[in-house]
């Protein structure tokens, strides 16, 4: 009975107020697309980001814009950051991170062309054999790479 009453009030509320109430009552989170990209020699592309915590090394990726598809966001980020195109792309897995409230879609990809840093975000881009990843690469990034490539 109370549920029906509240639903009736909500339906009669102006649309702008309903949107505000919906946004206010729902958890907020960010969504990113990241990629473990390999080349013909099965090396992994890592980028040294200016603003990334720790050593700066990690897989490429970035935030998904409003109404942007995850694959399109990843392709956009790669073009902007290192001028790289992808010839093969597939979702490897999706993970959630509690802090900050975050969802990350991780892709498995094959590169087409060379990666060269563009703009201020990326210091350098380099291809690494799995057995020779940078020593300063975080454990989280190592696990992410291993999980993505073991699934293939």
C-alpha positions in Angstrom: 0.0 0.0 0.0 2.7 2.5 1.0 4.8 1.4 -2.0 1.8 2.1 -4.4 1.3 5.5 -2.8 5.0 6.5 -3.1 5.0 5.3 -6.8 1.9 7.4 -7.5 3.5 10.5 -6.0 6.8 9.8 -7.9 4.9 9.5 -11.2 3.2 12.9 -10.7 6.4 14.6 -9.8 7.9 16.8 -12.6 10.5 14.9 -14.8 13.4 17.1 -13.7 12.7 16.4 -10.1 12.4 12.6 -10.8 15.8 12.7 -12.6 17.3 14.5 -9.6 15.8 12.1 -7.1 17.0 9.1 -9.2 20.5 10.4 -9.5 20.6 11.3 -5.8 19.4 7.9 -4.7 21.7 5.8 -7.0 25.3 5.0 -6.3 27.8 7.0 -8.4 30.7 5.4 -10.1 33.2 5.9 -12.9 33.8 3.6 -15.9 37.0 3.1 -17.8 38.2 1.0 -20.7 41.7 -0.5 -20.5 43.6 -2.8 -22.9 46.3 -5.4 -22.8 47.7 -4.9 -26.3 50.1 -7.3 -27.9 52.2 -7.1 -31.1 53.3 -9.8 -33.5 56.1 -10.8 -31.1 53.6 -11.2 -28.2 55.1 -8.3 -26.4 52.8 -6.1 -24.2 52.4 -2.4 -24.7 52.8 -0.3 -21.6 52.6 3.4 -21.3 54.4 5.6 -18.8 51.7 8.0 -17.7 52.6 11.4 -16.3 49.7 11.4 -13.8 49.6 7.7 -12.8 50.5 6.9 -9.2 53.7 4.9 -8.5 56.1 4.3 -11.4 53.7 5.6 -14.0 53.8 2.4 -16.1 50.6 0.6 -16.9 48.2 -0.6 -19.6 46.7 2.0 -21.9 43.1 3.2 -21.4 40.9 5.9 -20.1 37.5 7.2 -19.0 34.4 6.4 -21.1 32.6 9.6 -22.0 28.8 9.9 -21.6 26.9 7.9 -24.2 30.3 6.5 -25.6 30.6 2.8 -26.2 33.6 1.1 -24.4 35.3 0.0 -27.6 35.0 3.4 -29.1 36.4 5.0 -25.9 39.4 2.7 -26.0 40.1 3.4 -29.7 39.8 7.2 -29.0 42.1 7.0 -26.0 44.8 5.1 -28.0 44.6 7.5 -30.9 44.9 10.5 -28.6 47.6 9.1 -26.3 49.9 7.2 -28.7 48.4 7.4 -32.2 47.8 3.7 -32.3 45.1 1.8 -34.2 43.9 -1.7 -33.3 43.3 -4.6 -35.7 41.7 -7.0 -33.2 39.8 -6.2 -30.1 37.7 -8.3 -27.7 36.5 -7.9 -24.1 38.6 -10.0 -21.7 36.7 -9.3 -18.5 35.1 -6.6 -16.4 36.1 -5.8 -12.8 34.9 -3.5 -10.1 37.1 -1.6 -7.7 35.6 -0.5 -4.4 37.7 2.6 -3.9 37.0 4.8 -5.8 33.7 3.3 -6.9 34.9 2.2 -10.3 34.1 -0.3 -13.1 36.9 -1.2 -15.5 36.3 -3.0 -18.8 39.5 -4.7 -19.9 40.1 -5.6 -23.5 42.5 -8.0 -25.2 43.8 -6.4 -28.4 46.3 -6.7 -31.2 48.0 -3.6 -32.4 48.3 -2.1 -35.9 51.1 0.4 -36.3 53.5 1.9 -33.9 52.8 3.6 -30.5 54.4 7.1 -30.2 53.5 9.4 -27.2 51.3 12.4 -28.1 50.4 15.3 -25.9 51.3 15.7 -22.2 49.7 12.6 -20.6 52.2 10.0 -21.7 55.9 10.2 -21.2 56.8 7.0 -23.1 55.4 3.9 -24.8 57.3 0.6 -24.9 56.7 -3.0 -25.8 57.8 -5.6 -23.2 58.1 -9.3 -23.3 56.0 -10.9 -20.5 59.1 -12.1 -18.8 60.7 -8.7 -18.8 58.0 -6.3 -17.6 59.3 -3.2 -15.8 60.3 -4.0 -12.2 58.4 -1.0 -11.0 55.1 -2.1 -12.6 52.5 -2.5 -9.9 51.3 -5.9 -8.8 47.7 -4.9 -9.8 48.9 -4.2 -13.4 50.9 -7.5 -13.5 47.8 -9.5 -12.4 45.6 -7.6 -14.9 48.0 -8.5 -17.8 48.3 -12.1 -16.7 44.6 -12.6 -16.2 43.9 -11.1 -19.7 46.5 -13.2 -21.5 45.8 -16.5 -19.7 42.2 -16.3 -20.8 43.1 -16.2 -24.5 
